[in-house]
Amino acid sequence: MKSKYFSIVLFFFFVINYNAQSNEDAILFSIDGAPVYVSEFLRVYNKNLELVQDESQKDVDEYLKLFTNYKLKLKEARALGLDKRESYSRELNTYKKQLASSFISDSKVTDALVEEAYERISNDVKANHILVRVDDSATPEDTLVAYNKILKLRERAITEGFENVRKEVHNGKTVFGEALGYFNGFKMVYNFENAAFKTPVGEISMPFRTRFGYHIVKVFDKRKSRGERTVAHIMIGFNSKDTLHGSPETRINEIYQKINQGEEFEDLARQFSEDKSSSSKGGLLKPFSGGQLSAPEFEDVAFSLESVGEVSTPFKTKFGWHIIKLYEKTPVPPFEVMKPELEVKVKRDDRSRLIDEALYKNLRTRYNISDDQPALDYFVSILNDNYFRRTWTLPEDFSADSTLIKIGNRQLRFNDFGDYLLKSQRTVQKREPFNVLVRKHYNDFLNASLMRYREDNLEFENEDFAHILREYQDGLLLFDLMESKIWDSSKDSIQIQNFYASNKAKYYVPERIQAIVASSTTQKPLKKVAKLLEQGLALDRIKNLINGNDSIEVIFTSGIMDSQHQALPKDYTFKMGLSKIYKHNSNFVLVQVKEIVPETLKSFEEAKGAIISDYQEFKEAQWIKELHEKYKVVVDKQVLNQVKKMVNRS
């Protein structure tokens, strides 16, 4: 009974799976007879679904229009031969190589290094070091001298005290003794980072080598990372256009006084902060970590706040005066959140050498490359001192066609390695025994050849790689096509001027006012302000009468404002003279209009950016229409209905 039931379920599964597979292999539409399959449409649709902001584009019919236009453009690009251009092939090959590296790398080694990196960015270490300089290319004799010197300095540091020795021996040329402060992962070269994190607090490391020379490091402290802070701020810039409030420092202190009087930080930020990117959000900024901002003073104040809701005193940065409110203290993000970013960093860091070594080992196993180094004695025999003079050539009787090694179905011959040796002499840095030199260059040659073979065949071995590469190919073609058909046409000044003349209604500056806005938490002081304004008193005099030394009752804002200005109530209608008192952002405001600036047409130069953008959209719409006329598009309605059902089920 169970066996029969299992057979029915298994049969049902295969039927469903077969039907789904058949549907995805069906032709959704064709362009001049060239098929576009359901599988490609669904893959792109599902991939972009989360990125689509316009809800209408999630509709299959609407997305099909976009996808058809996309395919029409690619058809045109290939018809114009854009895929045959040398620049296209060069850029595509560069990208292919970069993309392949992310698919080929050894995941186990990478994962281990990423986990280690996460641990190290989660902690800070405080350390100082002593460095004896020695070049990477130094002779063995010079290297030994440097090593013995750092070893003696370590012995002295143990007996005389690290700091005493560090300060004494520093000369800034051959020996460096530096105080480094706190740092964490990726702030130092990898070997140095390793030594610092592996040395216990209070101890001095054994000598270790970096590309700068030999070091010893003493670790003074280790602590958890400070993580991230989320804050809001109110900023008054040094170049504030509002001159009524006096200096930026005076203005920020007035606002700070209002906060101390119990007014809401967020309301004051919306009304008075000159950081337009955050003022509408009550001053709220994106989370940041130490070292991320270009204003260290801002970071120091933000990290000094202890309690959520705590507000700083006014302080100055290179951008202006600020007040900060702490919203959230966040530790280092979880590993899974940081993992993608750390993978990128690890592959760009000195750690990448460890990844490369593991990769080459795996490739040798994959293609059955033995540890034997074939025929290297022959190449040792044909080298001479001309190699170090960069004048060495292959002998006349060189065995160019002899077999060297086989990788997959690719045969490498003596001539391949011979050419590699010829090129390598251009960068020779120091004299080495020929057997050492040949062995080193053979390993580099073999590793490069293994990578090249893997890259060349990856498109046929990995479906995900093939899809991404195809998307980039298409993207390059579309860029070149759009540049020639649309973007370059925007340089036609006559056409753009004509477009502007035909569409002037789109380029008007809305009506604005020259006004003074008074803001207060209560109506009473605003009524007094209204009377004083009607009497014609100067604003400085009014401020002195309304605001005392110990209390700020009213904050004034002045300038040219449109209806969306942050200081104006949403329901305010422009009218000369004094307004009634409005409720606005938990406060009350009074508006005095000095002048109403009527709606005005922007000049061509003033609106040029918007005009060019609109012209490009107009030009593209015309061009798409021409492509539909040039190429015949046939959509299989029955298959399309099946696609809609598949999308709805998912």
WOVEN-V961274 format. One record per backbone hydrogen bond with DSSP energy under -0.5 kcal/mol. NH is the residue of the N-H (numbers start at 1). CO is the residue of the C=O. If there is no record, write none. Layout:
BEGIN
nh->[NH/NH]
co->[CO/CO]
END
This chain:
BEGIN
nh->[5/6/7/8/9/10/11/12/13/14/15/16/17/18/19/20/21/22/23/24/25/26/26/28/28/29/30/31/32/32/34/35/36/38/39/41/42/43/44/45/46/47/48/49/51/52/52/55/57/58/59/63/64/65/66/67/68/69/70/71/72/73/74/75/76/77/78/79/80/81/82/84/85/89/90/91/92/93/94/95/96/97/98/99/100/101/102/102/103/103/104/105/107/110/111/112/113/114/115/116/117/118/119/120/121/122/123/124/125/126/127/127/128/129/130/131/132/133/133/134/138/143/144/145/146/147/148/149/150/151/152/153/154/155/156/157/158/159/160/161/165/166/167/168/169/170/171/172/173/176/178/178/180/180/183/185/187/193/194/195/196/197/198/199/202/203/205/208/210/213/214/215/216/218/219/220/220/221/223/225/228/229/230/231/232/233/234/236/237/238/240/243/246/251/252/253/254/255/256/257/258/259/260/261/262/263/268/269/270/271/272/273/273/274/276/278/279/280/281/282/283/284/285/288/290/292/296/298/299/300/301/302/303/304/305/305/309/310/312/315/317/320/321/322/323/325/326/327/328/330/330/337/338/339/342/343/344/345/346/347/348/348/349/352/353/354/355/356/357/358/359/360/361/362/363/364/365/366/367/368/369/370/374/376/378/379/380/381/382/383/383/387/388/389/389/390/391/392/398/400/402/404/405/407/408/410/411/412/412/414/415/416/417/418/419/420/421/422/423/424/425/426/427/428/437/438/439/440/441/442/443/444/445/446/447/448/449/450/451/452/453/454/455/456/457/458/459/460/461/461/462/466/467/468/469/470/471/472/473/474/475/476/477/478/479/480/481/482/483/484/485/486/487/488/490/490/491/492/493/496/497/498/499/500/501/502/503/503/506/507/509/512/513/514/515/515/516/517/518/519/520/527/528/529/530/531/532/533/534/535/536/537/542/543/544/545/546/547/548/548/553/555/557/559/561/565/568/572/577/579/582/582/584/587/588/589/590/592/593/593/594/594/595/597/597/598/600/602/607/608/611/612/613/614/615/616/617/618/619/620/621/622/623/624/625/626/627/628/629/630/631/633/634/634/636/637/640/641/642/643/644/645/646/647/648/649/650]
co->[1/2/3/4/5/6/7/8/9/10/11/12/13/14/15/16/17/18/19/20/21/22/23/26/36/36/634/34/30/632/31/33/29/26/24/37/38/39/40/41/42/43/44/45/48/48/49/53/54/55/56/59/60/61/62/63/64/65/66/67/68/69/70/71/72/73/74/75/76/78/77/81/82/85/86/87/88/89/90/91/92/93/94/95/96/97/98/99/99/100/100/101/105/106/107/108/109/110/111/112/113/114/115/116/117/118/120/223/183/221/125/181/218/178/216/176/214/131/174/212/135/139/140/141/142/143/144/145/146/147/148/149/150/151/152/153/154/155/156/157/161/162/163/164/165/166/175/175/175/131/129/176/127/178/125/120/184/189/190/191/192/193/194/195/219/200/217/215/213/210/132/208/130/128/203/126/218/126/124/122/330/288/328/229/325/283/323/321/235/319/237/241/243/247/248/249/250/251/252/253/254/255/256/257/259/258/264/265/266/267/268/268/269/235/274/275/275/276/278/279/278/281/231/229/227/289/294/295/295/296/297/298/299/300/301/302/326/307/324/322/320/317/236/315/234/232/310/230/230/228/328/334/334/335/338/339/340/341/342/343/344/345/345/349/350/351/351/352/353/354/355/356/357/358/359/360/361/362/363/365/364/368/372/373/375/375/376/377/378/379/380/384/385/385/386/387/386/386/395/398/399/412/412/410/406/407/409/405/410/402/400/413/413/414/415/416/417/418/419/420/421/423/424/425/433/434/435/436/437/438/439/440/441/442/443/444/445/446/447/448/449/450/451/452/453/454/455/457/457/458/458/462/463/464/465/466/467/468/469/470/471/472/473/474/475/476/477/478/479/480/481/482/482/483/486/487/488/489/491/492/493/494/495/496/497/498/499/500/503/504/600/597/561/595/513/559/592/557/590/555/588/523/524/525/526/527/528/529/530/531/533/532/538/539/540/541/542/543/546/551/551/519/517/515/513/562/565/569/593/591/580/589/587/584/520/582/518/516/577/591/514/592/514/512/595/596/509/507/603/605/607/608/609/610/611/612/613/614/615/616/617/618/619/620/621/622/623/624/625/626/627/631/30/632/28/635/636/637/638/639/640/641/642/643/644/645/646]
END
